[in-house]
């Protein structure tokens, strides 16, 4: 995470916490739950990486509605009105 912050500093962007926008409320609940349950023990290591950084205060996770998820423009086939609306958001 340190290398991302130093790279942002090269561009004049200063952030105390990296915002991460997620459209899964259950994933956000797992990230903020300090207790490791048997149902979450098989979750991939990369999600535990994010959880650790949230606990350390490097990342803050925000909920974004699925219809407002800007990343969908890169990952889904969208109808033209939704494509244009997301394109405006970028």
C-alpha positions as CSV (number, residue, x, y, z in Angstrom):
1,X,0.0,0.0,0.0
2,X,2.9,2.3,0.6
3,X,4.0,2.2,-3.0
4,X,0.5,3.3,-4.1
5,X,0.6,6.3,-1.7
6,X,4.0,7.3,-2.9
7,X,3.0,7.1,-6.5
8,X,0.0,9.3,-5.8
9,X,2.3,11.8,-4.1
10,X,4.2,12.0,-7.4
11,X,1.0,13.3,-8.9
12,X,0.3,15.7,-6.1
13,X,-2.5,13.7,-4.6
14,X,-2.4,13.4,-0.8
15,X,-4.7,10.9,0.9
16,X,-4.8,9.6,4.5
17,X,-7.0,6.7,3.5
18,X,-7.6,5.1,0.2
19,X,-11.3,4.9,-0.7
20,X,-12.5,1.6,-2.0
21,X,-16.1,1.4,-3.4
22,X,-17.9,-1.9,-3.2
23,X,-21.4,-2.9,-4.3
24,X,-21.5,-5.9,-2.0
25,X,-22.9,-5.2,1.4
26,X,-22.0,-8.7,2.7
27,X,-18.4,-8.2,1.7
28,X,-18.3,-4.9,3.5
29,X,-19.8,-6.5,6.6
30,X,-17.2,-9.3,6.5
31,X,-14.4,-6.7,6.2
32,X,-15.6,-4.8,9.2
33,X,-16.3,-7.8,11.4
34,X,-13.3,-8.5,13.6
35,X,-14.4,-12.1,14.3
36,X,-13.3,-14.8,11.9
37,X,-16.2,-17.2,11.3
38,X,-16.1,-20.7,9.9
39,X,-18.0,-19.5,6.8
40,X,-15.3,-16.9,6.0
41,X,-12.3,-19.1,6.5
42,X,-12.3,-20.2,2.8
43,X,-12.4,-16.7,1.4
44,X,-9.4,-15.9,-0.8
45,X,-6.3,-14.4,0.7
46,X,-6.7,-11.1,-1.3
47,X,-9.8,-10.3,0.7
48,X,-8.0,-10.8,3.9
49,X,-5.4,-8.5,2.6
50,X,-8.0,-5.7,2.2
51,X,-9.5,-6.5,5.6
52,X,-6.1,-6.1,7.2
53,X,-5.6,-2.7,5.6
54,X,-9.0,-1.6,6.7
55,X,-8.1,-2.5,10.3
56,X,-4.8,-0.7,9.9
57,X,-6.6,2.4,8.7
58,X,-5.0,2.5,5.2
59,X,-8.3,1.8,3.3
60,X,-11.9,2.9,3.9
61,X,-14.6,0.9,2.3
62,X,-17.8,2.6,1.0
63,X,-21.0,1.1,-0.3
64,X,-22.0,2.1,-3.8
65,X,-25.2,0.9,-5.4
66,X,-24.8,-1.5,-8.3
67,X,-26.4,0.9,-10.7
68,X,-23.8,3.5,-9.8
69,X,-20.7,1.3,-10.0
70,X,-18.4,3.0,-12.4
71,X,-16.3,-0.1,-12.9
72,X,-19.2,-1.8,-14.7
73,X,-18.3,0.2,-17.9
74,X,-15.2,-2.0,-18.1
75,X,-16.6,-5.3,-17.1
76,X,-20.2,-5.6,-18.4
77,X,-22.2,-5.1,-21.6
78,X,-24.5,-2.1,-20.7
79,X,-27.5,-0.6,-22.4
80,X,-26.6,2.7,-24.0
81,X,-28.4,5.0,-21.5
82,X,-26.6,3.3,-18.6
83,X,-23.3,3.4,-20.5
84,X,-23.7,7.1,-21.2
85,X,-24.5,7.8,-17.5
86,X,-21.5,5.9,-16.3
87,X,-19.3,7.5,-18.9
88,X,-20.3,10.9,-17.5
89,X,-19.3,9.8,-14.1
90,X,-15.8,8.9,-15.2
